[in-house]
Amino acid sequence: MFLKDRPLRWQLALLFVFALFSYVISLSAMWTGWAIIWIGLLIVSYLVLRAYLRRLIRYSDPLFLLDRLSKMDCKKFAKGNEQAIYELVDNVAEVAVKAAHKNSAILARHAISFLLPLIEFYIEVASRRAPQEGELPLLDRVNSFTAYLSKSLFWVYKEALKRGLDPVSEEAVTVLGKISLFLCRHHPDSAHLPLLFMEKASVTAIDLGNEEVIFRISATLAELAKNLVLLSAEKNESYQEPIILVLNHLDDHVKKSFAKKSDLSPVFFMQPFAEIGQLFADPRVENVPNRDEILGVLRKHLAEFNLLDLVAKQKGKIS
């Protein structure tokens, strides 16, 4: 890869020119006349060599390599090579997983941060590029890439969760939420796909009993629902379907969590829904489209947990 690095090639070329110049004047009878120029070039060559070695050493840094690889593969994709961006996702996910295996949470989280901009770049390029003969429709291509990206994130999430690297797992969940929000803004038909992998992440965390990650999933889904409500109010467009979808995913996640932790009060599990409900008191969302329908679903979920709380209190009195 470093052979394709333009600054490195220029620096190497300059060093070669200096070496060639030094050899030529060493054979010349006019050596003394060129001495001052040679000394000046020697100083310049020293600075070039130092810059060359510094840049070469940077290739031992995984994050620098990821950045270089990302730029190269994104250029290939922009020129019509669809496979390049899929390979980039594979490489980034592999770096994150290997970092998790070595308990390097910082490197793994940095690697995950490379994945979110890829969906933005993919949709931007794919939307403006003229369709090629035999190519799938834009929706199918976006769905395919979104599913592939989400699956790779889930792989990183699962490997990190197995090794107790909660910050990495939480970062993967957060990025899945951000991908879904971005798609709601720019490609709503694909916004449900990251949520499917969020649901798988929920099941995995609950099975392992990881309370911190379980809480992060609840918080991420609640934050996503609130952002969608605000987006709907901002654009004055109906986002009823994705908002209700997120609420249903949150309800499913919270109920499964409660089933594993039934010793806790249902009021504790109601908190994400209560926070979403509080948002509707905000004047900014007073005239949000389909407000009554969304509130109806929210109240339904809250009523179910109120009923569970009532049952739990009755059991406590009987016992």
Buried (B, 14 or more C-beta within 10 A) or exposed (E): EEEEBEEBEEBBEBBEEBEEBBEEBEEEEEEEEBEEEBEEBEEEBEEBBEBBEEBBEBBEEBBEBBEBBBEBBBEBBBEEEBEBBBBBBEBBBBBBBBBBBEEBBEBBBBBBBBBBEBBBBBBEBBEEBEEEEEBEEBEEBBBBBBBBBBBBBBBBBBBBBEBEBBBBBBBBBBBBBBBBBBBBBBBEEBBBBBBBBBBBBBEBBBEBEBBEBBBBBBBBBBBBBBBBBBBBBEEEEBBBBBBBBBBBBBBBBBBBBBEEBEEEBBEEBBBBBEBBBEBBEEEEBEEBBBBEEBBEBBEEBBEBBBEBBEEBEEEEEEE
